[in-house]
Amino acid sequence: MTLQRAAEIELRIEDYAFGGRGIARIQTQQGPFVVFVDNAFPGQLVRAKIETKRKTFAEAKLLEVIERAEIETISEFQEISGGPYIHVPVEIQEQYKKTSTLSTFQRLSGIQDSQEKFDTFISSPAHYHYRNKMEYSFSCIEHDLHSNEELDDAFALGFKRRGTWWKVESLNKASGLFDQAWENKLKDLRIFLQNTGLSAWHPPQKKGFFRHIVVRKSFLNDQLLVNLVTSQEGIEQFKIQEFADFLEQLHPGRIAGLWHTINDNVADRAKIENGHSTLIFGQPVIEEELAGLRFQISMESFFQTNPACAELLYAKALDYLFEDPFELGDIAMDLFCGTGTIGQLMAKRNSSVRIIGVDIVEKAIEDAKENAAKNNINNVEFYAADVGKFLREYPDFQGKIKRIMLDPPRAGIAPKTLQKVISLGAQSIVYISCNPSTQARDAATLIEAGYQLEKYALVDQFPHTGHIESIAKFKKA
């Protein structure tokens, strides 16, 4: 077999690699060759498209599952590209995630005894319907699930077909990831909007009216906050109040509020800042509870996608942070604190410890201060500052920061910033990561700086996907 970039080939998946990548092994004219296929699972026969090619391996996008693995059981849910393992038993998903992540962390960090430091694997309390936010796309180019063909001049509402950016598979029943009642009635919503006579978005031509529907759910109140995103084109024909009335009839008593965003930006994204938003009825936010604290969540707020599992994640991280005794005057710091969720939980866990939260995003710090005031948390302070420059701007904290909680974005911590974190001189660092591979890279730097890995835990916040979160505790040698 000769492999070229963009070639579409059939592969039998033999193994599983970190991050939800299936492994296929084939023979080529140059000898044995490995192909990594995103979102494929061992035992499947798949059709995949080669994206990149190297000397001994290639990376490919999954296009279609031709044959299921023997362990898969077709469930009641509609499979979507964002939940590729919905038919794989959860305990088997977790087994593959644990094994591949521990192996990858050891290899990338260089910590040879890292698996001996492994503490626990925390499962999600709910394996289905656990998400509190979902974004659905419109397209007039539909991938028909029955005929497996592409339909033009259609009206699709659902999720992008895997491996494509222009066509959508209509969601006709629940995906198993989000609110079941909402998704089972999404088809009715689609028919109502199609009957307005206004078109769905045409991604290649960058025109059309209906673009996205974004929904946030409050598990606390069992309510939904909805944002309909359209373009300006044909707006005078659209009767938003009729849509609002239909939405309330479809989900009586559950719609907390309805936003309408007009977005003419050609980028195919549902971000509110790309357009102008109007609250049609109801409340502008919903409220959620996490570990006994209340948070107001707007359409654009960052909030943990699986709040029930996030409680377990944070509890384990706080256990790591507080298992060593604090002395009078010691300070704990929450870096990359965002809207201050972890910082408030730190302050609540030990009211005698002074907590400092730092994030470079000023709006996030404003929200953090507001949330702390509403929750009557008094021993936490939030600062809008660059993490790397914090000590220079606030020298009074020099030498007093004994514990640090880190929760950086997926890309990890920039090397210069990590050196600044190390310069704070904390006795222990607890590092939460949504990408254990970048955490492993940063772990190697911490080891070089004189820290030792003490404990390591995994948290499956996203069942039916390849994603996994990890918590590592480092202690100064």
N, C-alpha and C positions, 0 to 999 in steps of 0.2 A: 504494500500500500504506500502511495506517495501522498503526503499531506501538504496542502497549501493553505495559506490564510484565506478565510471566507469559504472554504470547502465545507459542505454539509455531509456528514458521515454517520453511520450507525455504529454504536459502541455498546458493549456489554460492561456494565459497571461492576467492578470486583471489590472495591474497598472504599473507605471514607476518609477524607482528609479534613483537617480543621477548617471551620468556617462554612461547612455545608457543601464541600466539593467532593463529588464522586470521582473515583479513580478508575480509569480504563487502561489496560496494557495491550499494546498491539505490536505487530511486527511490521517494520518498514524496510525499504531498500537499504537503509543505513543501519538496521538492527533494531533491538527492542526499544520501544518508545512508550512514554506515559502521557496520557491525556487527562487533564483535570476538567471536570464538567460541573459548573455551578448548579447546585440544587438537585443533583442526581443522587440516587441511593443504591447501595450494593444490591445486586440481583436484577436491577432494571436493564432492559434493552432500550436505548434512547437514540434519538436523532439529535445531533448537536452541530453547531457551527463553530469552526476554528476561528478564534479571535486573535491569538498571538501564538507564535511558534518560536521555540528555541532549539538548541542542538539536541537535547535529550527529552524534552517535554513540550507540550502545547497546552494552552488554556482555551476552553470552549464554552459557549453559551448553550444551555439546554433549550431545544426547540419543541421536542415532543417526547413523551414516554410511550414507546411502542408496546412494550411488555412490562407488566408490573412485577416487582419482586414477590416471591412466595409469601413473605411475611406480611405484605400489605393486605389490608382489608378495606374494600371500598365502603366508605361511610355515607351517612345521609347528607354530608356537606358538599358544596360545589368547590372543587379544587381551584385555587387561584395561585398566581405566580408568587405572591407574598407568603403563601403557606404550603410549600412544596411537599411537606412530609405529613400532611393531614391524614393520610391513609396508613401511616406507619405507627404501630403501637408506641405509646409514649415512653414506656420503660426501655424500649430498644433505642429510640431517639436519644434518650439520656445517656445510655451506655456508650454510644458512639461519640456523643459530645464530650463526655468525661475523658475517655481514653485519648481522643485526638487532641484535646486542649492541654492535658497534662504533658503529653509528649511534645507538643509544639512549644509550650512554655519552657520546658527543660532545654530543648534544643536552642531556642533563641536567646534565653537568658544566660545559658552557660552554667546554671546552678545544678550540679549533677545530683544533689540529694533533694531536689525540689519536690519530687513525688513522695518522698518520705515526710515532707512537711505538710502534705495535703491533709486538710482538716475534714471537710464535709462537702457533699453535693446537696444543694437545696432545690427541691422541686417547686414549681409554681403551684400555689394552692388550687387554682383552677386551670385545667388544661384546655378548656374551650370557652369562647366568649369572654376572654380576659382583657381585651384591648379597650381603652377608653377614648380612642380617636381613630377615625378612618377617613380616607380621602378617596372619592370615586370620580372617575373621569367620564366625560361625554366624548363621543366621536361619531362622525357620520360614516366612518369606515369600521365595519364590524367583522370580527372573526366569529363565524357561526360554529357553535360547538357541535351541532348535529351533522352538518355537512362537511365540517373542517375546511370551509372555504371562506374567502374574503368577500364581503358584501359591500358594495358602494351604495351611496345615497341611503344609508341606513340611519338608525337612531339608537346608538348603543350607550348604555350607562353601566359602568362596572369598573373593571381593572384592565390595564394594558396587557395584551397578549405577550407571554414571555418571549423575549428576544426581539420585540418590536416597540416602536415609540408612536406609531401612527394608528394602530387599530386596537379596539377594545372588545373584550369579551363581556357581554351583558351578564350581570349577576341576577340569576333567576331564583336563587334560594340561598340560604345562609352559608357563609364561608366557614363558620366554626370559630372565627377569630373575634368578631365583633358582636354587638347586640343581635340576638337571633330574631326578635320580633321586628326590629327595624329592617334587617336585610331580607327577611321573607316578604316584606311589603315594598321593597325597592322597585320591583317590577311594576307595581301599580303606580308608583311615582313616575316611573319612566313613561308609561302609557299616557298618563295625564299630561306630561310636558310635551310629548310627541304630538298630542292632539291640539296643542296651541298653534301648530303650523310653523313654528320657528325651528330652525335647524340646529343640530348638534355641531360642535366644533369640528373643523376640518384641519387636522394638524399640519399636513404638508402645505396647504394653501393659506394657513393662518387666518381663517375666517370662519364665521358661524356665530351662533348666539350662546347656546348653553355650553359651559366649559367644565365646571366642577361642582360637586357637592361635598362639603366637609362637615363632619359630625363629631361632636365631643359628647361623651357620656359621663354623667355623675352617678357612680355606683351608690353614693350616699343617699341620694334622693330619687334614683331611678328616673332621671330626666335627661333629655337630649337638647343640645344647643346646635342649631343647624345654620350653615352658611351656604347659600346658593351663589355661585360665581358665574356671571354671564359677561358678555361683551356689550358694548353700546349699540351695536348693529341690530336694529329691529326692536329697540327698547320700548318704543311708543306702542307696539302691538302687544307687549307682555303685561298681563294683569297680575301683578305681584300679590294683590290681596286675595284673588281667587286661589292662587297657589297656597297662600298662607292658610286659608280656610280648609282646603283639601288636606294639607299637612296635619292640621289639628284633628280633622275627622279620621284620618288614617291612624293617628297615634293619640287618642284622646287622653288628656291630662299629663302627657309625657313631654311635650315640647316646651322647654324652659324659655326659649327665645329663637327668633329667626332673623338672621342677617342676610342682606343682599349686597354682594360686592360686584361692582362694575369694573372689569379689568380688560383693558385693550392692549396690554403688553403682549408682544408676540411670543414671549417665553411661555412654554406650556407648564406653568406652575400655579398652584392654588394659593400662593402667599397673598395675604390681605394687603400688605404694604405695596403691592404692585397695582392697586386700584383704590377706588373710593367705596366705602362701606356705609350702609344705612341699616339701623335696627328697625325692622318692620313691626315686630311686636315682642312682648315678653321682656325677659331680663338679658342684659348684655353679657353676663357671665353665668357660670354654674359653680357650685361649691362641692368640694371633695374633702374627705377626711383621710389622713394618713397618720397612723400611729398616735391617734388621739388629738392631732392638730388639724385645724380647718384651713383650707386654702381656696381662694377664689380664682377660678381659671377662665381666662378669656379664650377666644378662638386661636390667638397666636401665642399664648403662654407655653413655656416649656414645662411639662409635667410628666412624671413617670408614666409610661404607657400601660403598665400592668401594676396598678397601685397596691393590690393585695400582696403581690410578690415583692414589690419594692419595700414593703414593711419588713419582710424577712431579710432582705438584702441589707437594709440600714441597721436592723437589730444586730446582725452578725458583725457589721463594720464597727458599731458602737461597742460591742463586746470586746473586740480587738483593741479599740482605742483606750478603753477605760479599765482594762484588766491590770494595768500597772498603776500604782497609787500616784496621785498628784500631791505636790507640796504647795504650801501657802504661797501665792503669788505666781504660780505657774499659769501659762496661757496655752490654750489649744486653738489651732487655726484651721479654718475650713477654706481651702483654696479652690478656685474655680467654682465658687459657691452658688452661682446662678441666682435663683430666687430664694435661696436660703433654707431650703428644706432640711438638709443634713445639719446645718449650723443650729437651727432651732431644736432639732432632736438631740444634738449634743448638749445644748444648754438645758433642755428638759431632763436629760439623763442625770446631769450633775449640776445643780443650781449654784454650787459654790465655786465652780470653775468659770473663768472669764473666757468667752469664746469670741474669736475674731474671724469674720467672714470677708473674703476678698474676691472680687471679680471685676474685670475690666469693663463690663457692660453696665453703664450707668442706670439704664431702665430696669435691669434685673436687680440692681441694688436697691432702687426705689421700691420695687415690689417686695424685696426681702424685708426691708424696714417696716413696710405696711403690714405684711403678714405676721411679723414678730409682735407688733403692737396689738393686732387683733387676737393673737394667741396668748397675750400677757407674758411674753418671754422677755425678761429684763436683763439677763446676763450675757447677751449677745450683741455685738457691734458689727456693723457692715460698712465696708469701705469700697468705693469705686476706684480701683487702682490696678496698674499693671503688676502682676504677681512678681515679676523679676525686679521691679523698682520699688517694691513696697517698703523695704527696710530703709532705703535712702530717703523716702518721703516721710516715713514714720520711725525715726531712729529710737524712739522710746521703747520699742518692742525688742530691741537687740538683746539677745541672750536670754530672753524670758519665754520664748516659744518652745515648749517641751513636747507637744504632740501636734501632728499635722494630719489632717484628713484631705486626701486628694481625690478628685472625681473629674478628670479632664475629659475632653471630647474624644471621639474615636481615633483621631490621629495621634493621641498621646500628648506628651509634653515636649515642647521645643527644647533642644539640647541646652541652649543658653539659659532658658527659664528653669530647667531642671537643676542646673548648677546653682542658680539663685536659691531654689528651694533647699538644696543641700546646705548652702551657706547659712541658712537660718539656724542650723545646729540642733534640730529637734532630736530628742532621744528615741522617738519612735514615729514611724510614718505608716498610715493605713491608706492603701491605694485601691480605690474602686475603679474598675475599667469595664467598658462595654466592648473592648477589643483586646483580648488577652495577648495578642501578638505584639501590639505596641507597648503593652504593659511589660511584657518580657524584655523588650529592648531597653526600656527605662530601668527595669530591675537590674540589668547588667551594669548600668551606670551607677546605680545606688550601691551595688556590691563593691565596685571599684572605689567608691567614696567611703567605704568602711562600714556599711550597713550589712546586716545579715537577714536573710529571709527566715522568719519565725513560723508563720502560718499562711495557709493558702486555701481558699474556698471557692466553689463554683456555684452560680445561681442561674437556674434556667428561667429567665424572665419571659422568654419568647418561644413557647412550645410550637412545634410544627415548622420551625425555621432553623437555619444553621447558626443563629446567633446565641451567644452565651455570655454572661457577665462573670467577672471574677473579683475577688477581694484578696489582697496580699498585705501582710503585716511585716514591716521591716523594722529592725531594732539596731541601734548603733552598737557596734562591737566595743 
